[in-house]
Amino acid sequence: MILRTGGCRCGEIRYALSAEPMFHIACHCRDCQYVAGGSPNLTMVFPADTLTVTQGQPRVFKAREASGGSYFCGTCGVHVFSRPDKNRSLVAVKVGGLDNASDFKVQADMWMASAPPWHRPHDGAMQFDQNPPG
C-alpha cells in the first residue's frame, strides 16, 4: 500500500513510501547545512525497506566511504533522501520533495552542537547536541 509519494523538482526522480514516518527531524549538522542551503535539513524518517524509487535513478554523494549517502537528481540537483551513516535500516526523506507534507512538525532538533547561532530550536521539539540516543 502506497501511503506517500514524492520526487525531485524536474520530475525525473519519483518515489513511493509504504509506511508512515517514524520521526520528523530537523538536522543542524554541517553536512545537512550544505544540502539545505544553510538552514536545518527537514526530513521524515522511514524504515529504508518502505521506500521504492518508481522512476529514474538518483545519483548518490558519499562524504566518506562508509557514509550512507545523500541521493539527488542528476538533472535538477534536488536532494530527495539520505541514508544515515549510523543506521542503514532507515531512510531520511527530504520534506520538500514529498507531494504532501502538510502533517510535518519537527519532533526533534538534532546536531544542535553544529548549529550556527542563528538556527533556532523548534517549539516543543526535543533537543540533541548530536544524534538522539538509541
N, C-alpha and C positions, 0 to 999 in steps of 0.2 A: 504494500500500500504506500503510495507516494503522499507524504504529508507537506513537503515544501519543495519548491523549485527555485532555481536562480541561475545566474550566469554572469558573463562579463558585459562590458558596455557595448561592444560591437555585435554581440550575439554569437560569436564563433564558438565560445565555450558555454555549455549548458550542463546543469547537474540536477539531480533529484535526491531528496533525503527521505528515508523511510522510518524516521523516528522523530520524536520531539526532542528539543535541545535539552542537554543535561545542565548547562550553565550558560549564563550571559556574562561576558567578561569584558573589561576594559584593560588592555595590557599597555603599560607605560614603559616597557623595556626599550633599550636603544634600537634593537632590530625592528621592533614594531613602529617606532617613531619614523624610521626610514620608509617603511611600507605605507604608513598613514600620512605622510607629508608633514610630520612633526607632532601631530596630535596623538592621543592614545589610539590604539588599534581596537576597534569594536568587533567582537566575534560572538557567535553562538557555538558552543562546543557540543559535538555529537559523537557517538560511537563511530569509529572510522568505517566499519563494515556496513554502515547505513547510507553512505554516500556513493552514488553512482554517477559517473560522468556520462551523460547521454548524448553529447555532441561535442566534437572537437577533441583536441589533445592538449591539455595545458602543459606549458613549459615549467620547469622547476629550477629554482635557485637554492643552493645549499651554502649557507655562510661558512659551514665547517663540514668536513667529510662525514661526520657522524650526525649531522643535522637532519631533522625530519624534512625540512624544505618548505619553501613558500611557492605555491603553484599559481601561475598567472597566465594570461592570454598573450601569446606571442605577437598578436596583431595590435590590440589596443593597449596592452600593458597592464590591464586591471588585475590585481591580485584577487583570487577567488577563494582560496582556502590555504591552510598550512597544516603541517603535521608536527605537533610538539616534539621537541628533541627528547624529552624525558618519558613520554608515554605515546608510543606509536599506535596504540589502540584507540586514540582519539583523533578527531579532525576539528580544527577551528575554522569555521566558515565565516568569511567576512560579511558583516551585516549589510553593507552597501550593495552586495551582489544578489541578495535574496529578493525574489519578486514581491514578497510581503514580509516585512519585518516590523509590523505595527505593534506587535506584542513585546518587542525588545525593551528590556530595562536592565541596566547594569546591576548585577548582584555582587560583583567583586571587582575591585581595582587591584591589579597585581603589578609587581615590579615598581612600586612607588619609590623605592630607593634610587631608581634611574630616572624618575620624572623630573623635568625641569621645574623651576619654581612656579611657573605659570600654569602647570597642569593642576587641576583641582579634582579632589576625590568626588565621586558621585554620591548624592544624598542617599543615605540608608544602605549603601553598599559596604560590604566587608573590605578591609584594607590589609594588604600584604606587602611587605618590603620586597619579597621575591615571589617564587611560586607558592601557591597555597599548600599547606601540609597535606600529606597523604596521597 
